[in-house]
């Protein structure tokens, strides 16, 4: 079967087992798998006595998964980005995410109010590094801020291209996300993305350009929030971004 959606299928069972183990599954838990493809991870998830829902966009693979596992899996042939997590009430979420839509999938999971507890994803290694980066790191980005509040995110291990068919041109990484207090207001994430849209510029300039505000207006909020406008976007912590966002909202500038 030829790739139609840019998939790279995991073929190393040891890697699949490691990913499944990171979920720390308990009997009778509800688990949602994103993009099962050929079922490389599904096989190991079903070693446990769980309720598994698999969301697969490609009808060919959705049918194959249903045919292979029967009533052991509830297969949903839909776009994950369009489903409502509350309809499936998952306690845990996992998946080998398609590279081209990793960002939108992570954003959906991290901003959804449904109280899942743990997620394990295999994603491009560069994205995995950004998701777990700390302020000041070269990889620190908007997604680092997103995971910095309400979640504990750990980089588990890297996965080489030869573990896939066909091999991708990049390394992959596996992250473990533990939900603590949950997501912030979605507007907050839009604000941080605006700040990082020009990450090489100083913060006052980045926000001024991205939000189409005068430098004086931006500088006034920065001063009120006790944040140095000469800093770069990657220098601020989650708490500082939260304080800055609150200041812009208070002044009706965002």
C-alpha positions as CSV (number, residue, x, y, z in Angstrom):
1,X,0.0,0.0,0.0
2,X,1.5,3.3,-1.1
3,X,1.7,6.2,1.3
4,X,-1.1,8.7,0.7
5,X,-0.8,11.0,3.7
6,X,3.0,11.2,4.1
7,X,3.2,8.4,6.7
8,X,6.4,6.8,7.9
9,X,5.4,3.5,9.5
10,X,7.2,2.3,12.6
11,X,8.6,-1.2,12.0
12,X,10.8,-1.8,15.1
13,X,8.8,-3.7,17.7
14,X,11.2,-2.8,20.5
15,X,10.5,0.9,19.9
16,X,6.7,0.2,19.9
17,X,7.0,-1.6,23.1
18,X,9.0,1.2,24.8
19,X,6.3,3.7,23.7
20,X,3.5,1.6,25.0
21,X,5.3,1.0,28.3
22,X,5.7,4.8,28.8
23,X,1.9,5.1,29.0
24,X,1.9,3.1,32.3
25,X,-1.4,1.5,31.4
26,X,-3.8,0.3,34.0
27,X,-6.6,-2.3,33.5
28,X,-9.9,-0.8,32.1
29,X,-8.4,2.6,31.2
30,X,-9.7,4.4,28.2
31,X,-6.9,5.1,25.7
32,X,-7.0,7.0,22.4
33,X,-4.4,6.3,19.7
34,X,-3.9,8.9,17.0
35,X,-3.1,7.5,13.6
36,X,-2.5,3.8,14.2
37,X,-1.5,3.1,10.6
38,X,-0.5,-0.5,10.3
39,X,-1.0,-1.2,14.0
40,X,2.7,-1.2,15.1
41,X,1.8,0.5,18.4
42,X,-1.7,-0.9,18.6
43,X,-0.4,-4.5,19.0
44,X,1.4,-3.6,22.2
45,X,-1.4,-1.4,23.6
46,X,-3.7,-4.3,23.4
47,X,-1.4,-6.4,25.5
48,X,-3.2,-4.6,28.4
49,X,-6.9,-5.0,29.3
50,X,-7.9,-1.5,28.1
51,X,-10.6,0.2,26.1
52,X,-8.9,1.4,23.0
53,X,-10.2,4.0,20.5
54,X,-8.1,4.4,17.3
55,X,-8.6,7.6,15.2
56,X,-7.3,7.0,11.6
57,X,-7.9,9.4,8.8
58,X,-6.8,7.0,6.0
59,X,-9.9,4.8,5.3
60,X,-7.6,2.0,4.0
61,X,-5.8,1.7,7.3
62,X,-8.9,2.3,9.3
63,X,-10.6,-0.7,7.7
64,X,-7.4,-2.8,8.1
65,X,-7.2,-2.0,11.8
66,X,-10.9,-2.9,12.3
67,X,-10.4,-6.1,10.3
68,X,-7.3,-7.1,12.3
69,X,-8.5,-6.3,15.8
70,X,-12.3,-6.6,15.6
71,X,-14.2,-5.5,18.7
72,X,-11.0,-5.1,20.6
73,X,-10.7,-1.6,19.1
74,X,-13.2,1.2,18.4
75,X,-12.0,2.6,15.1
76,X,-12.9,6.2,14.1
77,X,-12.2,7.0,10.5
78,X,-12.0,10.8,10.9
79,X,-9.5,13.6,11.1
80,X,-8.3,13.8,14.7
81,X,-8.2,17.6,14.4
82,X,-11.9,17.7,14.0
83,X,-13.0,15.3,16.8
84,X,-14.1,16.3,20.3
85,X,-12.0,14.5,22.9
86,X,-14.9,14.6,25.3
87,X,-16.9,12.3,23.0
88,X,-14.3,9.5,23.7
89,X,-13.3,10.4,27.3
90,X,-9.7,9.2,27.1
91,X,-7.6,8.9,30.2
92,X,-4.5,8.5,28.1
93,X,-3.5,9.5,24.6
94,X,-0.7,8.3,22.3
95,X,0.4,8.1,18.8
96,X,3.2,8.2,16.2
97,X,2.1,11.6,14.9
98,X,2.3,12.5,11.2
99,X,5.2,14.9,10.8
100,X,3.4,17.4,8.6
101,X,0.6,18.0,11.3
102,X,2.5,17.4,14.5
103,X,2.1,21.1,15.6
104,X,-1.7,21.3,15.2
105,X,-2.2,17.9,16.9
106,X,0.0,18.9,19.9
107,X,-1.8,22.2,20.1
108,X,-5.2,20.5,20.1
109,X,-4.3,18.0,22.8
110,X,-2.6,20.6,25.0
111,X,-5.4,23.2,24.8
112,X,-8.4,20.8,25.0
113,X,-10.2,21.2,28.3
114,X,-10.9,17.4,28.6
115,X,-9.0,16.2,31.7
116,X,-6.8,13.3,30.2
117,X,-3.9,12.4,32.5
118,X,-1.0,11.2,30.4
119,X,0.1,11.3,26.8
120,X,3.0,9.8,24.9
121,X,3.9,10.9,21.4
122,X,6.6,10.2,18.8
123,X,7.2,13.3,16.8
124,X,10.1,15.0,14.9
125,X,13.1,15.2,17.2
126,X,13.4,18.9,16.7
127,X,9.8,19.4,17.9
128,X,10.4,17.1,20.8
129,X,13.4,19.2,21.9
130,X,11.4,22.4,21.6
131,X,8.5,20.9,23.7
132,X,10.9,20.1,26.5
133,X,13.2,23.2,26.3
134,X,13.8,25.6,29.1
135,X,14.0,29.4,28.9
136,X,17.2,30.6,27.4
137,X,17.8,27.3,25.5
138,X,18.3,27.6,21.7
139,X,15.2,25.3,21.2
140,X,12.9,27.3,23.5
141,X,9.8,28.4,21.5
142,X,6.1,29.0,21.8
143,X,5.4,25.3,22.3
144,X,7.9,25.3,25.2
145,X,5.8,27.9,26.8
146,X,2.6,26.0,26.0
147,X,4.0,22.9,27.8
148,X,5.5,24.9,30.6
149,X,2.2,25.7,32.3
150,X,-0.1,23.0,33.5
151,X,2.0,20.1,32.1
152,X,5.1,18.1,32.9
153,X,6.9,17.2,29.7
154,X,9.9,14.9,29.5
155,X,12.0,13.8,26.5
156,X,12.1,10.0,26.7
157,X,14.3,8.8,23.8
158,X,15.2,9.3,20.2
159,X,14.2,7.1,17.3
160,X,16.5,6.6,14.3
161,X,15.2,6.8,10.7
162,X,15.9,3.1,10.1
163,X,13.1,2.2,12.5
164,X,10.6,3.3,9.9
165,X,9.3,2.2,6.5
166,X,10.1,4.3,4.5
167,X,12.9,5.9,6.5
168,X,12.3,9.6,7.1
169,X,15.1,12.1,6.5
170,X,15.1,13.2,10.2
171,X,15.4,11.7,13.6
172,X,12.3,11.3,15.7
173,X,11.8,11.8,19.5
174,X,9.4,10.4,22.0
175,X,7.9,12.7,24.7
176,X,5.8,12.0,27.8
177,X,3.3,14.6,28.8
178,X,1.6,14.5,32.2
179,X,-1.3,16.8,32.7
180,X,-1.1,18.7,36.0
181,X,-3.4,21.7,36.3
182,X,-4.3,21.7,32.6
183,X,-4.3,24.3,29.8
184,X,-4.4,28.1,29.8
185,X,-6.8,30.3,27.9
186,X,-6.2,29.6,24.2
187,X,-5.7,33.4,23.7
188,X,-2.6,33.1,25.8
189,X,-1.1,30.6,23.3
190,X,-1.9,33.0,20.5
191,X,-0.1,35.7,22.4
192,X,3.1,33.6,22.9
193,X,3.1,32.6,19.2
194,X,3.0,36.3,18.3
195,X,6.0,37.0,20.6
196,X,8.0,34.2,19.0
197,X,7.1,35.0,15.4
198,X,10.2,37.2,15.3
199,X,12.4,35.4,17.8
200,X,15.6,37.0,16.7
201,X,14.3,40.5,17.5
202,X,14.1,42.1,21.0
203,X,10.8,41.5,22.7
204,X,9.5,45.0,22.4
205,X,10.1,44.9,18.6
206,X,8.7,41.4,18.2
207,X,5.5,42.3,20.0
208,X,5.2,45.7,18.3
209,X,5.4,44.2,14.8
210,X,3.4,41.0,15.5
211,X,0.5,42.8,17.3
212,X,0.7,45.9,15.1
213,X,1.1,48.2,18.1
214,X,3.4,51.2,18.6
215,X,6.6,50.6,20.4
216,X,5.6,53.1,23.1
217,X,2.4,51.2,23.8
218,X,4.3,47.9,24.1
219,X,7.1,49.5,26.2
220,X,4.5,50.8,28.6
221,X,3.1,47.3,29.3
222,X,6.6,45.8,29.5
223,X,7.5,48.4,32.1
224,X,4.3,47.9,34.1
225,X,5.0,44.1,34.1
226,X,8.7,44.6,35.2
227,X,9.9,42.9,32.0
228,X,13.0,44.2,30.1
229,X,12.0,44.9,26.5
230,X,15.6,44.2,25.4
231,X,15.2,40.5,26.2
232,X,14.6,38.1,23.3
233,X,11.3,36.0,23.2
234,X,13.2,32.9,24.3
235,X,14.5,34.5,27.5
236,X,11.1,34.7,29.3
237,X,9.7,32.0,31.5
238,X,6.1,30.7,31.5
239,X,5.2,32.9,34.5
240,X,6.7,36.0,32.8
241,X,4.7,35.3,29.7
242,X,1.6,34.9,31.8
243,X,2.2,38.2,33.5
244,X,2.9,39.9,30.2
245,X,-0.2,38.5,28.6
246,X,-2.3,39.6,31.6
247,X,-0.9,43.1,31.2
248,X,-1.8,43.3,27.5
249,X,-5.3,42.1,28.1
250,X,-5.7,44.5,31.0
251,X,-4.7,47.4,28.7
252,X,-7.0,46.1,26.0
253,X,-4.1,45.6,23.6
254,X,-4.8,41.9,23.0
